[in-house]
């Protein structure tokens, strides 16, 4: 066994250990490339060829496995407590005007800063529906006609 073969085996083992000790994929591609470099060192003593094989195989392993890894590691957005307000009805307690910007809405006895989704002002006392939450602001729309305030004052 040549010295280059041993060096490539050591590199592959070190990369595998680094990979095993982390929670994210950071070096598996280099471990695969090092194995390819090790195999190449059996057939040629040219360090240049070995390094080229290492680089090409590492890059190919990354390109081929990255989409798979992304699909596997897709994290679902976790609902926060504030998400429960989406779809609820409240009442505007301070006129909403996106140009100023100002506006307050009361939903489930909680007062929130609010902005209108369509950018139009909404006067105090209007019944609104929470469409989304952006940061710490509710994005609201006027409630359809005839719908009363169901969650504004509790």
Secondary structure, DSSP 8 states (H G I E B T S, - for coil): --HHHHHHHHHHHHHHHHHHHSSS-SSHHHHHHHHHHHHHHHH---HHHHHHHHHHHHHHHHHHHHHHHHHHT-------GGGGGTT-EEEEEEEEETTTTEEEEEETTEEEEEEETTS--B-TT-EEEEEEEETTEEEEEE--TT---SSS--
